Amino acid sequence: MEWDKDFLLLEDGTRVTIEMSESDCCASAGGEFKDVQLDAVITDVQFGEPHSLTMEMGQLGRIQLPSTTIRTQ
């Protein structure tokens, strides 16, 4: 694995960066990599179809549940 303050480059060529999407209204993402030692890293997050979230008082809204891929070194 190679790295600098802006990215990690895994042995299989996967480049890992810290990103913030344009739709992040209540959170932020940022930082840099330093003194990196990895056992595993999440390399993929996928969102499925929305599901309704309900409680005793009625429907609260719809959520999308993520699935992740964790790659070990």
C-alpha positions, 0 to 999 in steps of 0.5 A: 500500500502507498499513501500520501496526505490526500489518498491511499493506494491499495495493492490492487490499484484501488485509490481511497480518498476522503470525499464529501457529496454535494447533498451533505447538508448537515455533515461534512467530510475532510481531513488527511491521511498520516501514519497509515497502517491498514488491516481493512478498508471499506471500498464500496457503499451501495444504497438499495431501494427505499424502505418505509420506516414506521412506528406506532404513531404512523409512518416516519419516512423512507430510508435507504439501507446501505450495503458495504464492501470491506476489503482486507489487506 
